């Protein structure tokens, strides 16, 4: 939870880290209380504690222990509820993260597909350019050939007329 909270936005991060510290503190206090109560010398230590404080009445000690137990149970339940809420928040965050990753993957695929199409179009444009250049060269060459043929025909006609008129 600590790592997850640290990776969130600063506005949410501070609040969650404070709650997490509070939960850890509560948990440590409850662990200490549990160890103290569940130890084999717990009854003896409690009895000595009661005798030292002047509480000799066993009913009074029992009521005090019940009160402390009820308070500890309530704190434990509150901590459990906060932990459940934190887990729910973490799961929601994880779902949102997974959704974002899926969207990013789809966008990446779209970009890769567009990139491939762009290369295909670029290749097609290069081929078209080469074809048009070749056609332009042939057209220029054909103009020169036709011009030369017309010039040769005109020269032949002029020569034929010259020879006919001179004979």
Phi, psi and omega in degrees: 000323181298314180296318180296316180295324182290338182270000181274178179294150184304325182293322180275327185302312183298317181295314182292322178294323177296316178298318181297318177298320179296317179297317180296319179297314178300316181297315179297318178297318179293323178296315179298316180297318180296315179299318181295318183284324185271357180290153183299331181268013184296314180296318179295316180295319179295318180297315179296321179298318180293318181294322180293325182276359178089006180267087184273337184290118181295329179293322179294318179296318180297318179296320179296318179294320179297319180296315178295320179296316179297318179297315179296319179296318179297316178296320179296317178296318177298316179297319179298317179297319179294322178294318178298317179297320178296318178297319179298317179298318179297317179296319177298317179298319179295319178297317179297317178299318179295320178296317179297317179298321179295317178298317179297321178297316179297319179295323178296316179298319179297316179296319179296319179296316179296322179297316179297317179297320180299318177295321179297315179296319179299317177297319180296320179295319178298317179296317179298319180298317179295319180295315180296321178297316179296319179296321180296318179297316179297320180296318178295317179297318180295324177298317179296318180295315179297318178300317179294320179296315179298317178298318180294320179294317179297318178297319179295318180295318180297317180294320180296315181294321180296315180290326179290321181284330181276349177259000000 
